[in-house]
Amino acid sequence: MRDESSEDQAFTRFVKEAEPRLSHALAAAYGPEVGAEATADAFVWAWEHWDRVRDMKNAAGYLYRVGQSKARRYFRPRKLFPSAGADGVDATLPILLEELSKNQRVATVLIHAYGYTERETADILGLSRWTVRTHAERGLARLQEALGVKAHA
Amino acid sequence: MPEVETQIRAYFDEVVERVTDEDIRIRATTERGIPIRSPRFQIRPIAAVAIGFGIAMTVLGGVFIAEAWFVPETADVAGNGVGSSTGNAERHSPGLLLLLMAGFGLLAFGMWSVRRSAGDVRQRGDDDMQTIERPETLQAPSGELTRLRKRNRLLGWAVVILAVAVMGLGAWLISDVVASDDLTTVPAEVDAALETYNAAWLETNRAAFLDATTEEYTFASDQGTYGQASQASQVGVLAYFEFELFERVIMGDGNPYYVASEQRVRFASAGTWYDGVSIVTLVETDGTWKVAQHTWVGEVP
């Protein structure tokens, strides 16, 4: 029989490990606002069903799909990606991100921006590594092309 | 400008709100605020009930009106077969129309209520996004977290069950009406007898005519009433006779059958087409269906 404090610690460890990937994936998929709520809802679901989630081989991937279901409950903003004032960020980046497909955004953000492996990203999206690689390459190429054109205009 | 990868990371680092295990525990144990759903999913119980009953009444009203208008009343037909099926609609329509109107009214009220709910959602916060949790409802977690509050899905299930029930009722009523359409089709043997009778006329086949009619057969028109033998001799000598059949209506079922057909008839002697309605009465004698009476209502040469 497992004791509750150790389960609590196990859940905390799980959140620390899975949260960054899930937060960024859902934020890339649905925008930062809905993505944050969907991430929190997914982890609440994980806490409610910890007995099941604890033993899953690909818990993060499963929670990504839970997050997708939760995200449908929220009223989507007209602009998925709000403008940001971060230094060195092109003002059109949010618009360009929105023009990518959902999987392209997630793959590009996880692999190229945060350095996750293709395998880790494929586990999250439930796709093959080759598909994920294609999404990431196309997403990055489109962003580079759009931003490069603008930089030289 | 930095690399695209760096820009993406900087952007997401700025806009993404991270979730901690503490956040999750608070969210899991506090009273949840109203989830901000797309307005199309926000429905109040009164609207759900109104829409459910509205759909049910509209379906019922529509089906009954369709039945009254399009399914002929078979018991109306008198012995001579002259009758009309449209009298049913005139008798039943006011009450059914009221039912239909009430259904539309309830539907309209339900939709209005839903739209008002959607308006409330928009007024509670920004157009784009709203606060998910109501801060005043947040409570600090207390003690060990072993059981979590479940969401109340009773209304959702009630709507689903109501919708399934309404659809089932509608399907049952529609199938009932469709099944009643069988009254407008005749059994194969009756149809065959009718075909044989018509063929005897077209082929001026006296023997076939006698075989397809009863001994008591009569043919009635404005020109008079003729018995079987008299009409058979007439059929047998028709040098040129043809007719076209249009809509056929079964005006009675059982024994006898009354079948009314719109027809255009042309005789060689006249050369022009004459429009009218043939009402044919078929009876079963000794296990065989035969024509007992033929009444022609229409133009004559």
Interface residues (C-beta under 8 A of the other chain):
Chain A: E4 D8 F11 T12 V15 K16 E19 P20 S23 H24 A27 A28 P32 E33 V34 G35 A36 E37 T39 A40 D41 F43 V44 W47 E48 R73 Y74 F75 R76 P77 R78 K79 F81 P82 A84 G85 A86 D87 G88 V89 D90 L93 P94 L97 T108 V109 H112 A113 Y114 L140 L143 Q144 L147 A151
Chain B: M1 P2 V4 E5 T6 Q7 I8 R9 A10 Y11 F12 D13 E14 V15 V16 E17 R18 V19 T20 D21 D23 I24 R25 R27 A28 P35 I36 R37 S38 P39 F41 V121 D127 D128 M129 Q130 I132 E144 L145 T146 L148
